[in-house]
Amino acid sequence: MPDLSELVATTNDVDAVHALLAAAGDRLAKRGFPNWLPAYPRERVAENIDDGIVRVVRGAGEIVATYTLRPLATHPYKYIDWHDPDAIARYLNRLAVDPRHQGLGIGRWCLARAAEECIRDGATAVRCDVLQANVPLRRFYERHGYESRGERFHSGWHFTVYERVLATSAARY
């Protein structure tokens, strides 16, 4: 795995993050999972960056991954059986590794960094959802300590909702 660093995205990163999300969406669609099409709008990427919730991962001088980490859910999670419904949680969205760099452990690295940030911020859980049909991605989250907590439907898609309960110190992958 290349040397990686994670930073809060800046306005200078808007185009690169947008392009990375579009490339990842195209790759997902080619694998039969078109839920990231059309690409996440550039304007929304810029808004999310302005909100300070977008992270970029740099390796070898370029952005190789991105994700968002929110203090509040963007979608309703009704009827989800959270480990602790009152827990301070963070919501992980749009974790994407540049298709040219997939398979190098960068996604795993991103999950570890997100968990460490959550713990520093006092959160005790990380929550996300994954397209139910994308079994390889669901298994990826499960291998890294995320547990299925229920299902939700959004924009015509069926998602499995996941939660990783965090210990008092970052778990090692």
C-alpha positions in Angstrom: 0.0 0.0 0.0 1.4 3.5 -0.8 2.0 6.0 1.9 -1.3 7.7 2.5 -2.5 10.8 4.2 -6.1 11.9 5.0 -7.2 15.5 5.0 -10.4 17.5 5.1 -11.1 18.4 1.5 -10.7 22.0 0.4 -12.4 24.0 -2.4 -9.3 23.2 -4.5 -10.3 19.5 -4.4 -13.9 19.8 -5.8 -13.1 18.8 -9.4 -10.8 15.9 -8.3 -13.4 14.5 -5.8 -16.2 14.9 -8.4 -14.1 13.1 -11.0 -13.2 10.3 -8.6 -16.8 9.8 -7.6 -17.8 9.6 -11.3 -15.1 7.1 -12.0 -16.1 5.0 -9.1 -19.7 5.2 -10.1 -18.9 4.1 -13.6 -16.9 1.1 -12.3 -19.8 0.1 -10.0 -22.2 0.3 -13.0 -20.0 -1.9 -15.1 -20.1 -4.5 -12.2 -23.9 -4.3 -12.3 -24.5 -1.7 -9.5 -25.7 1.5 -11.2 -27.0 3.3 -8.0 -24.2 5.9 -8.2 -25.3 7.0 -11.7 -25.6 9.7 -12.7 -22.5 11.0 -10.9 -23.0 12.9 -7.7 -23.5 16.5 -8.7 -20.4 18.7 -8.7 -22.4 21.4 -6.8 -23.3 19.0 -4.0 -19.6 18.0 -3.8 -18.7 21.7 -3.4 -21.4 22.1 -0.7 -20.2 19.1 1.2 -16.7 20.4 1.0 -17.8 23.7 2.3 -19.6 21.9 5.1 -16.3 20.3 6.1 -17.5 16.7 5.9 -15.5 15.5 2.9 -12.2 13.7 3.4 -9.6 13.1 0.7 -6.9 10.5 0.8 -3.7 11.3 -1.0 -1.1 8.9 -2.1 1.8 9.4 -4.5 0.8 13.1 -4.9 -2.8 12.5 -6.0 -6.2 11.9 -4.5 -6.7 8.2 -4.4 -9.9 8.0 -2.3 -12.6 10.1 -0.7 -15.4 9.7 1.8 -17.8 11.9 3.8 -18.2 11.7 7.6 -21.3 13.4 8.9 -22.6 14.1 12.4 -26.2 13.5 11.3 -27.8 11.0 8.9 -28.9 12.4 5.5 -31.6 9.8 5.1 -34.1 8.5 7.6 -33.2 5.3 9.4 -36.7 4.3 10.6 -37.0 0.9 12.2 -33.3 0.3 12.4 -32.2 -1.8 15.3 -29.1 0.2 16.4 -26.9 -1.3 19.1 -27.5 1.8 21.1 -30.1 4.1 19.5 -28.9 7.0 21.7 -25.2 6.6 20.9 -23.2 9.4 19.5 -22.7 8.2 15.9 -21.1 9.4 12.7 -22.5 8.6 9.2 -20.1 7.4 6.6 -21.1 8.1 3.0 -19.6 7.9 -0.5 -16.5 6.0 0.4 -14.8 5.7 -3.0 -11.4 4.5 -4.1 -10.1 5.6 -7.5 -10.6 2.5 -9.7 -6.9 2.7 -10.7 -5.9 2.1 -7.1 -8.5 -0.4 -5.9 -7.3 -3.7 -4.4 -4.4 -2.1 -2.5 -6.0 -1.8 0.9 -6.9 1.8 0.6 -10.6 1.2 1.4 -9.6 -0.6 4.6 -7.2 2.2 5.4 -10.1 4.7 5.0 -12.3 2.7 7.4 -9.6 2.8 10.0 -9.1 6.5 9.7 -12.8 7.2 9.8 -13.1 5.1 13.0 -10.1 6.9 14.6 -11.7 10.3 13.8 -15.0 9.2 15.2 -13.4 8.1 18.5 -11.5 11.4 18.7 -14.8 13.2 18.3 -16.4 11.1 21.0 -18.6 9.0 18.8 -19.2 5.4 19.7 -20.6 4.1 16.4 -20.1 4.5 12.7 -23.2 3.9 10.5 -23.6 3.6 6.8 -25.7 1.7 4.2 -24.8 -0.3 1.2 -26.8 -1.3 -1.9 -28.2 -4.7 -0.9 -27.4 -6.2 -4.3 -23.7 -5.3 -3.9 -22.7 -8.5 -2.0 -18.9 -8.0 -2.4 -19.1 -4.5 -0.8 -21.4 -5.7 2.0 -18.9 -8.5 2.7 -16.1 -5.8 2.8 -17.9 -3.9 5.5 -18.7 -7.0 7.4 -15.0 -8.1 7.4 -14.1 -4.8 9.0 -16.5 -5.0 11.9 -19.7 -3.6 10.5 -22.9 -5.4 11.5 -26.2 -5.4 9.6 -28.8 -3.6 11.6 -31.7 -3.5 9.1 -32.8 -2.4 5.7 -34.1 0.8 4.1 -35.4 1.9 0.7 -34.4 5.1 -1.0 -34.9 6.4 -4.5 -36.0 3.0 -5.7 -33.0 1.2 -4.2 -32.8 -1.4 -1.4 -30.0 -0.9 1.1 -28.6 -2.9 4.0 -27.9 -0.6 6.9 -24.6 -1.2 8.8 -23.2 -0.1 12.1 -19.7 -0.5 13.6 -19.7 -0.1 17.4 -16.4 1.5 18.3 -14.3 0.6 21.3 -12.6 3.3 23.4 -9.6 3.1 21.2 -9.3 2.6 17.5 -9.5 -1.1 16.5 -6.6 -2.4 14.4 -7.3 -3.9 11.0 
